[in-house]
Amino acid sequence: MASKRVVAVIGATGNQGGSFVDHLLAYDTGHYVVRAVTRNPDTEAAKDLVTRGVQVVQADLDDVLSLTKAFEGSYAIFAVTDFWTLAEHLGVEEAAARETRQGRNLADAAEATGESLGHYIWSTLVDTARVSDGHFVVPHYESKAAVARYIESKPELCSRTTFLWCSYYASNLTRDYLRPVFIPSAGKYVQMQAVPEDTPMALMGDTRANLGAFAVAILEQPQMTRGGKVVFAYIEKTTLGGILESWAKAHGVKAQYIQIPSESYFRLFQGQVEEMHVGMGFWDYARNKSWVPKQGLLTYHDLGIDTSRLMSVEASFGQLPLQ
C-alpha cells in the first residue's frame, strides 16, 4: 500500500489555509496527511485541527530553519502570508518588506524539502508595478509579487509551483472605509469610494468557504497547474457598484455608491485606507490594459470547479453584520 502524501499548510487556522484544510479533509479519500504549520500550536484553533486528524507542527515565518523542519517529507505545500495583520503593527512599508522576507523564507524552505516536494502553491497577487509600468506600486500586491519573481528565479522550484491569485474578499466590506453606512434622512446605506463605481472587480465571496475548492483542484491536477502557472480564484465578476448592489440585495436594503475626491476620502478615513485605495485604482486603470501574465490564467472553468456548489457572493455578503 502506498504511503500517504503529506500536504503542509501555512495559515491553517486562517481564511485561506483554513479553507484549504476544510476542503481537503472533505474531499480526501485517504491519499493525504494534512500538516498544519502554525506559530502557536497551543491555540484552541490548532487544538481543534488535531481533533480532526490534522498534524500540527510549530514554525515561524521569520525563521527559515523552523520552516524547513516543518516541511520535511512534504509532497505539497500551501504557502500564504498575512500583510494586513503585519500592517496593523508595523505600518505599510515595513509590513510589505517583512512579508517579502517571509515569502522568501517559505520558498527557501520549500526548495530545501528536496525530491519529496511535488507541488508548491504560493498565494500571491498580480504584479501591479510590472503591469502598469510603475504607475501603480501597491505594497500589499508588490510584497507578494516580489516573492513570485524570486520563485521564478529558481527553475527547479518554479517547475513545481502554482501561483494562486485570490480575488476580492466579501469580508472587505467590514472595514471602516468600505463598510456601507446608513443615512437616516436618506433612508438608505451609502458607500463612499474614491474610484468609479464601474471599476471591474473579481470576487471570491466568503474566502473561508470557497478558496479551498481552488487549492484542492490545483493539487489534484498538477499537470495542468504546475510549472509557474497562474490560477485566478474568483467565482463572480462584477464592478464596485455591483458589489454594493449584491450587498444591499443580501440584506434587503437600499444602497447608493458615491464617488468622492481622493483627498476627501483620505481625510475622512484613517489607517490603511490609502493602501486599499491604490489597489482599487489599479483595477480602474487595468480595465483598458492587458494584465494577464504571459503564461495565461486558469480559472474555475479550466479547473472544473462547479461554483454553484460554493457559497455565492450574495450569500457571503448576507453573513456580514448590518450596521
N, C-alpha and C positions, 0 to 999 in steps of 0.2 A: 504494500500500500504506500503510495506516495505521501511524503510528509507535507503538512500544511504550510502554505506560504505566509510569511509574516508581513503584515501591512502596518507600517508605523505611521501614526497620525499626530501631527503637531496641532495644537489648539483643539484637542478632542473634547474639551468642556465648553468650547465657544460655539459661535454660529456656524462657521464654515467647517471646521474639523468635526464638530459635534454632529453636523448634518451628514457628513461622510460616514461617521461611525454608525449613526442610526440606520442609514440606507444599506450599508454593508452588512450589518447584523441581520437586517430584514431580508436581504437578498441572498446571502451566502448559504450554500448547501454543504458546508464543511470543508471548503478549499482553503480558507484563510484563517489566520490568527490575527486578531486586531490588537495592536500595541499602542496604547495611548501614551504620548510623551508630554509630560507636564512639569512645570516648575515646582509645584507643591502637590505631591500625591496624597496628602492628608486632608484635602478639602472634601466636603460632602459630595461634590460633583464627581471627583475622582473615585471616591469610595463606591459611589453608585455604579460607575463603569465596571468595577471589579465584580459586583453582583450580577452584571450582565455578561460575564465571561470574558471581559477585556483585560489584557495585561496592562498594568500601569507602571511606567518607569519614570524616574526623575531625570530631568536635564534642564539646562538653562540656555536660552538662545544666545547669550553673550559668552558662552563657554563652549568652544568647538569640541574640546575633548569629551565633555559630557554628552554632547550630541552624537559624536562618533560612537561612543559606547552604547547609547540608546538605540542607534540604528543598526548595530551588529546583527548580521544574518537576515536583514530585511530584504524582501523581494520588491516591495513597493514602499514609497514614502510620499505622504501628502504634506506639503510644507506651506505654511501661511504665517504672516506676521501681522501685528496689530498697530498700525500707525496712530490711530485716534487715541488709544489709551496712553501711548508714549507722549503724544502732543499735549495731553492734559497736564502732564507733569514737567515736560521739557520745553514746550514751545514747538512751533512748526519746524524750524530749521534743524534744531538738534534732534528732533524726533525723526525727521527724514534721514539724517546722517546715521543715526543709530539703527533705524530699520534696514538700511542698506547693509550695514555691518552684520546685522543678524541674518539677513538673507544670504550673504556670502558665507557666513559660518555654516548655515544649513546646507548650502551647495557643497562646501568643502567636506563636511561630514558625510554627505550622501556619496560623494566621489570616493571617500575613504572606505565605504562599505564594500567596494570591490565587485567581484564577479557575481555575488548573490543579488546585486541590485538589477532588477529588470525594468523598473519604471519609477521615474521621479516626476511628481506633479507639483509644479510651482504656481501658487496663486498670485497672479500679478495683474497689471493693468496696461492699457495701451500706452505706448511711448509718445506722450503728447509733445515733448520737445522735438523729437525726430519728425513727427508728422507735420507739425506747424512751423518747421524751420526755426525753432527757437522762440516763436512768438508766445507760446503758452507752455511755460515750465511749471507744471503743477506738482508741488512737492510730494503729495501722497501718491501720485502716479509715478513720478520720476524715481522715487526711492525704490519702488518695486521694479520698474523698467531697467534700472541700473543693474539689478541682480540678474534679470533676464539676459542682459548683454554679457554679464560675467559668465553665466552658464553657457551662452553661445560661444564664448572663447575657449570652452573646454569640449572639444569634439566628442569625446567618448561619453561624457555625461549628457551632453545635448542630444546625442543619438537615443538616449533612453528617457528623454524629458518630454512632457506635455506642459505647455503654458496655458493656464486656466484663467480666463478673464471673467470675474464675477460682475454682473451688472448692478443696477440701482436697487438698493435695499428698500423695501416698504417701510422699515423702521426708521429710515432717514426723516420721515415726517414727524418724528417725536423730538427732533432737535428744535431748539427755540427759534432758530432763524428759518426753519422750513415748516414749522407747525402752523396750520391754519388757525386763525384767531377769530372768535365770534364777536361781531359788532352788533350790539342790541338794536341800535337805531336803524340799521340796515336790514336786520332780520336774517343775516347770512354770515358765513365764515369768509374771511379774507386771507389770502396768502400773498405776501409781498415778496417779489423777487427782482433782481437787477438784470435779468436776461429775458429775451422774448418768450412768450408762452408757447410759441410754435417750435421751440428748440427740441430737436428729436432726442428721445431717450429710450434705452432698452431697460426692461425691468426684470428683476429676479423674483419679485414678490417676497414672501417670507423665506429668508435665506436659510434659516434653520430647518424649515420644512422641505425646501426644494433643491438646494445646491448639491446635496449628496447624490441625487439621481445622476447628475452630470459626472461627478467624480467616479461613481461605480461604472458608468458607461465607458469612461475613459480607461479605467483599469481593465475592463473586460474586452476591450478592442484595441490592444496595443499596436497591431499592425497598421491601424488607421491613425492612431493618435500620437505615437512616439515620433522621435526624430525632429523635435523642436516645433511640432505642430501647435497651433493655437486653437483652443476651444472657447468660444464666446458663449457664456452661460446666461441665457435670458429665456423668459417664457412669453414675453409680450413686448411689442414695440409701440411706442406712443409718443407724446410730447409732454413738456412740463405742464401745459394746460390740461392735457389728457390725464395726467397723474392726479391732478386736483379733482377732475370730474369723477374719476374712479373712486377716489377717497370719499367725495361727497355722496355718491350713489351708495357706497357701502354703509354709510351712516344715516342715509335718508335725510340729508340736509342740503341747503343751498350754499354754494361757494363761488367766489369770484377771484380770479387771478389778476393781480395788479403789478405792473412793471414800474419800478421807481429807479431814479438815478443811482449809480453805484455809490456815490459819495453819501447819499442819504441812507442807503442800505447799511453801509459800514458804521455810520453814526448811530443808527437805530439798534444794531445788534453788535455784540462783543464776541470775544473768544475766537473760534475757528472759522467764523463766517467768511472771511476773505479767502481762505484756503478752499472752501467748498465752492465759493463763487467763481474762482478761477477755473475750477474743474467744469462747472456748468458752462462757463464762457467758451471753453474748448469745444464742447459739443455743439454750441451755436456756430462756432467757426467751422467745425468739421463737417457740417451738413453739405457743404459745397466742395469738399475735398476728400479724396480717397484716403482713408485711414486704415484700410485693411492691409495687414503685413504681406510681404512678398510670398510667404508660404500659404496665404489664404486663411480663411476662418472656417472652423467646423461648428455647426450649431446643433440644436436638438434634432433637426431634420436628419442630419448626417449620422448622428449617434443612435437614431431610432428611439428617442425618448418620447413617450406619449404624454404631452404636457397636460392633457385632460385629467391625468391621474395625480397631478401635483396640485398644490394649493394655488388657486387663481389669484391674480393681482387684487381683484376686488375683495375676495375673502381675506387676503392678507391685510389689506387696509382696515377691514372690518374688525380685526383683532386689536387694533390700536385704540388707546383710550381717547375718548372725545372730550375735549376741554373747552 
